[in-house]
Amino acid sequence: MDFCAGIGGGRAGLENLGMQCVGFSEINKDAEKTYREFFGQEEKNYGDLTKINPDDLPNFDLMIAGFPCQTFSVVGKRKGMKDRRGQIIFDLIDIMKGKNLKYFILENVKGLLNHGTGESMKIILDELDKAGYKVFWKLISSLNYGVPQMRERIYFVGVRKDLIKNNKPFEFPNTVKTPELKNYLVDTNEIESKEKKRIYESFLKYLENKYNKGKFSVEELLKEDFLVIDTRQSDLRLYRGKVPTLRVGRHGVLYIRDGKFRKLSGYESLLLQGFSKRLSNKVKNKISDIYLLSQAGNAMTVNVVETFGKSFLNYINSCQKQEQEEKNRSYWGLTPQRVDFKMKGMS
Ligand SMILES: C[S@@+](CC[C@H](N)C(=O)[O-])C[C@H]1O[C@@H](n2cnc3c(N)ncnc32)[C@H](O)[C@@H]1O
């Protein structure tokens, strides 16, 4: 089940692995609209998770949740655990306990690692441990897991302790080669000429500010196809082969294509978060870029969840297999050594 669902980046990754989602929980109406376009209008939203009674939820094996990051984020106010939004993790843990949940995948921003000099992370890991879960976590960059976007996020994988066999650790998979950026900057929608003029004029002004004056020429920049230009800071930042982290408030990413400036579109930002063209096309020209850019900025990267989700499934299967083998052995009253011996003797 998908909690703090946003637009369902995590869900899309798990569905790519053949998993089935039984419901979601999301309080933002705009995100819900996009989510329904992606996954179906008939989906059930269980609403505010702080008010959910676990008994009212359907049964499910795995929880996926990118719990709110404002209070943990380095860009946020650093109020952390004292702010209610930083405590949603505790409501999630209540749901885990209420459902005697088997597995979970959680996601948060990198800032959690040193928030409160590491105290917040420690509290979260302790609480999950007390709730009966073995937790494995890793700081992962989307750049190393299948999309050309710099995006570092902490991913947690949790397994109810009684389901782990022989203390078997979960290992996050190896990184993969970053795909080519040009395959993501593909929007064919023409920017309105008024908008184009506005972007161009504000960009020229920007080049003239005290940080950038004399450093760049428009002609030079326009020569390099797929050069990415971030205008978030006063100083101009250029990226090649990748885009900076998509964020809720970051709508100023420009790039060059065919000798012209283009603004990163909502459709392209979805692709850069690993949403398939099939899903992204469902909202293109239907939901405005202002929403899509923010929503993509909040999402989990589909490829990241799919990549380590696959390893997680293998891990779960191997624990289940081991459990089944142990059951079979105790049924026949054999110790593992005897089985080995017998098999060798038979061949
Ligand atoms: C960081 S975003 C996660 C996005 C999501 N993982 C995705 O792939 O799009 C956190 C989401 O949690 C939602 N949220 C915050 N408080 C919530 C609550 N009490 N109940 C349900 N959702 C909540 C926010 O509206 C936001 O969409």
The ligand as an SDF file (V2000), in Angstrom:
LIG
                    3D

 27 29  0  0  0  0  0  0  0  0999 V2000
    7.8680   13.7330   -0.2430 C   0  0  0  0  0  0  0  0  0  0  0  0
    6.2330   13.5950   -0.8030 S   0  0  0  0  0  0  0  0  0  0  0  0
    6.2010   11.9190   -1.3350 C   0  0  0  0  0  0  0  0  0  0  0  0
    5.8630   11.7510   -2.7520 C   0  0  0  0  0  0  0  0  0  0  0  0
    5.7140   10.3520   -3.2600 C   0  0  0  0  0  0  0  0  0  0  0  0
    6.5840    9.4180   -2.6330 N   0  0  0  0  0  0  0  0  0  0  0  0
    5.8580   10.2850   -4.7670 C   0  0  0  0  0  0  0  0  0  0  0  0
    6.5630    9.4020   -5.2780 O   0  0  0  0  0  0  0  0  0  0  0  0
    5.2920   11.1180   -5.4640 O   0  0  0  0  0  0  0  0  0  0  0  0
    5.3060   13.5150    0.6760 C   0  0  0  0  0  0  0  0  0  0  0  0
    3.8130   13.4150    0.4480 C   0  0  0  0  0  0  0  0  0  0  0  0
    3.1910   13.1300    1.7070 O   0  0  0  0  0  0  0  0  0  0  0  0
    1.9150   13.7430    1.6930 C   0  0  0  0  0  0  0  0  0  0  0  0
    1.4230   13.8170    3.0880 N   0  0  0  0  0  0  0  0  0  0  0  0
    1.8230   14.6670    4.0500 C   0  0  0  0  0  0  0  0  0  0  0  0
    1.1430   14.4500    5.1810 N   0  0  0  0  0  0  0  0  0  0  0  0
    0.2930   13.4190    4.9410 C   0  0  0  0  0  0  0  0  0  0  0  0
   -0.6800   12.7380    5.7250 C   0  0  0  0  0  0  0  0  0  0  0  0
   -0.9160   13.1060    6.9840 N   0  0  0  0  0  0  0  0  0  0  0  0
   -1.3980   11.7440    5.1620 N   0  0  0  0  0  0  0  0  0  0  0  0
   -1.1650   11.3760    3.8620 C   0  0  0  0  0  0  0  0  0  0  0  0
   -0.2580   12.0020    3.0600 N   0  0  0  0  0  0  0  0  0  0  0  0
    0.4620   13.0050    3.5950 C   0  0  0  0  0  0  0  0  0  0  0  0
    2.1820   15.0820    1.0600 C   0  0  0  0  0  0  0  0  0  0  0  0
    1.0080   15.6900    0.5860 O   0  0  0  0  0  0  0  0  0  0  0  0
    3.1680   14.7090   -0.0440 C   0  0  0  0  0  0  0  0  0  0  0  0
    2.5330   14.4490   -1.2570 O   0  0  0  0  0  0  0  0  0  0  0  0
  1  2  1  0
  2  3  1  0
  2 10  1  0
  3  4  1  0
  4  5  1  0
  5  6  1  0
  5  7  1  0
  7  8  2  0
  7  9  1  0
 10 11  1  0
 11 12  1  0
 11 26  1  0
 12 13  1  0
 13 14  1  0
 13 24  1  0
 14 15  1  0
 14 23  1  0
 15 16  2  0
 16 17  1  0
 17 18  1  0
 17 23  2  0
 18 19  1  0
 18 20  2  0
 20 21  1  0
 21 22  2  0
 22 23  1  0
 24 25  1  0
 24 26  1  0
 26 27  1  0
M  CHG  2   2   1   9  -1
M  END
$$$$
